[in-house]
Amino acid sequence: MTTTPTDRIREHLETARIAVLAELEATIDPVQRQEAAREVLETLLPSLGGDVKAVRGRAVAELRVGRSLAEVGEMLGGMSRGRVDQLLKGR
């Protein structure tokens, strides 16, 4: 059975989720545990989201070369031209 990139990423994220939660739960001091949880929520996850968004935008930009927004949208499962344009602009 062939796994897709999404399948492999899902496995990586699940492994990371388990490790992060274990680390948080193992932190005895509730102040430190709260601070670590805040850092995950306010800094680490948003940073990852931004990095992933940038990868997505670059992928859409690759598809855009020599194609119209409508053509790219069609390649991406019927995405609207407006949404393709937003992704190209990093939104």
MARBAZA-977461 format. One record per residue (C-alpha): residue number from 1; residue in one letter; z, y, x. Coordinates in steps of 0.2 Angstrom, whole numbers, always signed. Each point is the difference from the previous one (the first is absolute). Layout:
<lumdos>
<lumdo><seq>NUM</seq><type>a</type><c3>Z</c3><c2>Y</c2><c1>X</c1></lumdo>
...
</lumdos>
This chain:
<lumdos>
<lumdo><seq>1</seq><type>m</type><c3>+0</c3><c2>+0</c2><c1>+0</c1></lumdo>
<lumdo><seq>2</seq><type>t</type><c3>-5</c3><c2>+17</c2><c1>+7</c1></lumdo>
<lumdo><seq>3</seq><type>t</type><c3>+12</c3><c2>+14</c2><c1>-2</c1></lumdo>
<lumdo><seq>4</seq><type>t</type><c3>-5</c3><c2>+18</c2><c1>-2</c1></lumdo>
<lumdo><seq>5</seq><type>p</type><c3>+6</c3><c2>+15</c2><c1>+9</c1></lumdo>
<lumdo><seq>6</seq><type>t</type><c3>+10</c3><c2>+5</c2><c1>-15</c1></lumdo>
<lumdo><seq>7</seq><type>d</type><c3>+8</c3><c2>-18</c2><c1>+0</c1></lumdo>
<lumdo><seq>8</seq><type>r</type><c3>+5</c3><c2>+2</c2><c1>+18</c1></lumdo>
<lumdo><seq>9</seq><type>i</type><c3>+7</c3><c2>+18</c2><c1>-2</c1></lumdo>
<lumdo><seq>10</seq><type>r</type><c3>+10</c3><c2>-6</c2><c1>-16</c1></lumdo>
<lumdo><seq>11</seq><type>e</type><c3>+8</c3><c2>-13</c2><c1>+11</c1></lumdo>
<lumdo><seq>12</seq><type>h</type><c3>+4</c3><c2>+12</c2><c1>+14</c1></lumdo>
<lumdo><seq>13</seq><type>l</type><c3>+7</c3><c2>+12</c2><c1>-13</c1></lumdo>
<lumdo><seq>14</seq><type>e</type><c3>+11</c3><c2>-13</c2><c1>-7</c1></lumdo>
<lumdo><seq>15</seq><type>t</type><c3>+6</c3><c2>-5</c2><c1>+17</c1></lumdo>
<lumdo><seq>16</seq><type>a</type><c3>+4</c3><c2>+18</c2><c1>+4</c1></lumdo>
<lumdo><seq>17</seq><type>r</type><c3>+9</c3><c2>+2</c2><c1>-18</c1></lumdo>
<lumdo><seq>18</seq><type>i</type><c3>+11</c3><c2>-14</c2><c1>+3</c1></lumdo>
<lumdo><seq>19</seq><type>a</type><c3>+5</c3><c2>+6</c2><c1>+18</c1></lumdo>
<lumdo><seq>20</seq><type>v</type><c3>+3</c3><c2>+18</c2><c1>-6</c1></lumdo>
<lumdo><seq>21</seq><type>l</type><c3>+11</c3><c2>-6</c2><c1>-14</c1></lumdo>
<lumdo><seq>22</seq><type>a</type><c3>+9</c3><c2>-12</c2><c1>+11</c1></lumdo>
<lumdo><seq>23</seq><type>e</type><c3>+4</c3><c2>+14</c2><c1>+12</c1></lumdo>
<lumdo><seq>24</seq><type>l</type><c3>+5</c3><c2>+12</c2><c1>-13</c1></lumdo>
<lumdo><seq>25</seq><type>e</type><c3>+12</c3><c2>-13</c2><c1>-8</c1></lumdo>
<lumdo><seq>26</seq><type>a</type><c3>+7</c3><c2>-5</c2><c1>+17</c1></lumdo>
<lumdo><seq>27</seq><type>t</type><c3>+5</c3><c2>+18</c2><c1>+3</c1></lumdo>
<lumdo><seq>28</seq><type>i</type><c3>+19</c3><c2>+0</c2><c1>-3</c1></lumdo>
<lumdo><seq>29</seq><type>d</type><c3>+3</c3><c2>+19</c2><c1>+0</c1></lumdo>
<lumdo><seq>30</seq><type>p</type><c3>-6</c3><c2>+6</c2><c1>-17</c1></lumdo>
<lumdo><seq>31</seq><type>v</type><c3>-4</c3><c2>+17</c2><c1>+7</c1></lumdo>
<lumdo><seq>32</seq><type>q</type><c3>-11</c3><c2>-7</c2><c1>+13</c1></lumdo>
<lumdo><seq>33</seq><type>r</type><c3>-8</c3><c2>-12</c2><c1>-13</c1></lumdo>
<lumdo><seq>34</seq><type>q</type><c3>-4</c3><c2>+15</c2><c1>-11</c1></lumdo>
<lumdo><seq>35</seq><type>e</type><c3>-7</c3><c2>+10</c2><c1>+14</c1></lumdo>
<lumdo><seq>36</seq><type>a</type><c3>-11</c3><c2>-15</c2><c1>+6</c1></lumdo>
<lumdo><seq>37</seq><type>a</type><c3>-6</c3><c2>-2</c2><c1>-18</c1></lumdo>
<lumdo><seq>38</seq><type>r</type><c3>-4</c3><c2>+18</c2><c1>-2</c1></lumdo>
<lumdo><seq>39</seq><type>e</type><c3>-10</c3><c2>+0</c2><c1>+16</c1></lumdo>
<lumdo><seq>40</seq><type>v</type><c3>-10</c3><c2>-15</c2><c1>-6</c1></lumdo>
<lumdo><seq>41</seq><type>l</type><c3>-3</c3><c2>+9</c2><c1>-17</c1></lumdo>
<lumdo><seq>42</seq><type>e</type><c3>-3</c3><c2>+17</c2><c1>+6</c1></lumdo>
<lumdo><seq>43</seq><type>t</type><c3>-8</c3><c2>-2</c2><c1>+17</c1></lumdo>
<lumdo><seq>44</seq><type>l</type><c3>-6</c3><c2>-17</c2><c1>+4</c1></lumdo>
<lumdo><seq>45</seq><type>l</type><c3>-9</c3><c2>-5</c2><c1>-16</c1></lumdo>
<lumdo><seq>46</seq><type>p</type><c3>-8</c3><c2>+17</c2><c1>-3</c1></lumdo>
<lumdo><seq>47</seq><type>s</type><c3>-6</c3><c2>-1</c2><c1>+18</c1></lumdo>
<lumdo><seq>48</seq><type>l</type><c3>-8</c3><c2>-17</c2><c1>-2</c1></lumdo>
<lumdo><seq>49</seq><type>g</type><c3>-8</c3><c2>+6</c2><c1>-17</c1></lumdo>
<lumdo><seq>50</seq><type>g</type><c3>-8</c3><c2>+14</c2><c1>+9</c1></lumdo>
<lumdo><seq>51</seq><type>d</type><c3>-6</c3><c2>-11</c2><c1>+14</c1></lumdo>
<lumdo><seq>52</seq><type>v</type><c3>-7</c3><c2>-12</c2><c1>-13</c1></lumdo>
<lumdo><seq>53</seq><type>k</type><c3>-8</c3><c2>+14</c2><c1>-9</c1></lumdo>
<lumdo><seq>54</seq><type>a</type><c3>-9</c3><c2>+6</c2><c1>+16</c1></lumdo>
<lumdo><seq>55</seq><type>v</type><c3>-7</c3><c2>-18</c2><c1>+3</c1></lumdo>
<lumdo><seq>56</seq><type>r</type><c3>-6</c3><c2>+0</c2><c1>-18</c1></lumdo>
<lumdo><seq>57</seq><type>g</type><c3>-9</c3><c2>+17</c2><c1>+2</c1></lumdo>
<lumdo><seq>58</seq><type>r</type><c3>-8</c3><c2>-5</c2><c1>+16</c1></lumdo>
<lumdo><seq>59</seq><type>a</type><c3>-7</c3><c2>-16</c2><c1>-9</c1></lumdo>
<lumdo><seq>60</seq><type>v</type><c3>-7</c3><c2>+10</c2><c1>-14</c1></lumdo>
<lumdo><seq>61</seq><type>a</type><c3>-8</c3><c2>+12</c2><c1>+13</c1></lumdo>
<lumdo><seq>62</seq><type>e</type><c3>-8</c3><c2>-15</c2><c1>+8</c1></lumdo>
<lumdo><seq>63</seq><type>l</type><c3>-7</c3><c2>-5</c2><c1>-16</c1></lumdo>
<lumdo><seq>64</seq><type>r</type><c3>-6</c3><c2>+18</c2><c1>-4</c1></lumdo>
<lumdo><seq>65</seq><type>v</type><c3>-12</c3><c2>+1</c2><c1>+15</c1></lumdo>
<lumdo><seq>66</seq><type>g</type><c3>-17</c3><c2>+0</c2><c1>-8</c1></lumdo>
<lumdo><seq>67</seq><type>r</type><c3>+6</c3><c2>-2</c2><c1>-17</c1></lumdo>
<lumdo><seq>68</seq><type>s</type><c3>+4</c3><c2>+11</c2><c1>-15</c1></lumdo>
<lumdo><seq>69</seq><type>l</type><c3>+17</c3><c2>+1</c2><c1>-7</c1></lumdo>
<lumdo><seq>70</seq><type>a</type><c3>-6</c3><c2>-10</c2><c1>-16</c1></lumdo>
<lumdo><seq>71</seq><type>e</type><c3>-6</c3><c2>-14</c2><c1>+11</c1></lumdo>
<lumdo><seq>72</seq><type>v</type><c3>+16</c3><c2>-1</c2><c1>+10</c1></lumdo>
<lumdo><seq>73</seq><type>g</type><c3>+9</c3><c2>+0</c2><c1>-17</c1></lumdo>
<lumdo><seq>74</seq><type>e</type><c3>-10</c3><c2>-14</c2><c1>-6</c1></lumdo>
<lumdo><seq>75</seq><type>m</type><c3>+3</c3><c2>-10</c2><c1>+16</c1></lumdo>
<lumdo><seq>76</seq><type>l</type><c3>+19</c3><c2>+3</c2><c1>-3</c1></lumdo>
<lumdo><seq>77</seq><type>g</type><c3>+0</c3><c2>-8</c2><c1>-17</c1></lumdo>
<lumdo><seq>78</seq><type>g</type><c3>-6</c3><c2>+14</c2><c1>-11</c1></lumdo>
<lumdo><seq>79</seq><type>m</type><c3>+11</c3><c2>+14</c2><c1>+7</c1></lumdo>
<lumdo><seq>80</seq><type>s</type><c3>-5</c3><c2>+17</c2><c1>-6</c1></lumdo>
<lumdo><seq>81</seq><type>r</type><c3>-9</c3><c2>+12</c2><c1>+12</c1></lumdo>
<lumdo><seq>82</seq><type>g</type><c3>+15</c3><c2>+12</c2><c1>-2</c1></lumdo>
<lumdo><seq>83</seq><type>r</type><c3>+12</c3><c2>-13</c2><c1>+6</c1></lumdo>
<lumdo><seq>84</seq><type>v</type><c3>-11</c3><c2>-5</c2><c1>+15</c1></lumdo>
<lumdo><seq>85</seq><type>d</type><c3>-1</c3><c2>+19</c2><c1>+5</c1></lumdo>
<lumdo><seq>86</seq><type>q</type><c3>+19</c3><c2>+1</c2><c1>-1</c1></lumdo>
<lumdo><seq>87</seq><type>l</type><c3>+2</c3><c2>-15</c2><c1>+11</c1></lumdo>
<lumdo><seq>88</seq><type>l</type><c3>-12</c3><c2>+8</c2><c1>+13</c1></lumdo>
<lumdo><seq>89</seq><type>k</type><c3>+11</c3><c2>+15</c2><c1>-1</c1></lumdo>
<lumdo><seq>90</seq><type>g</type><c3>+16</c3><c2>-10</c2><c1>+3</c1></lumdo>
<lumdo><seq>91</seq><type>r</type><c3>+7</c3><c2>+1</c2><c1>-17</c1></lumdo>
</lumdos>
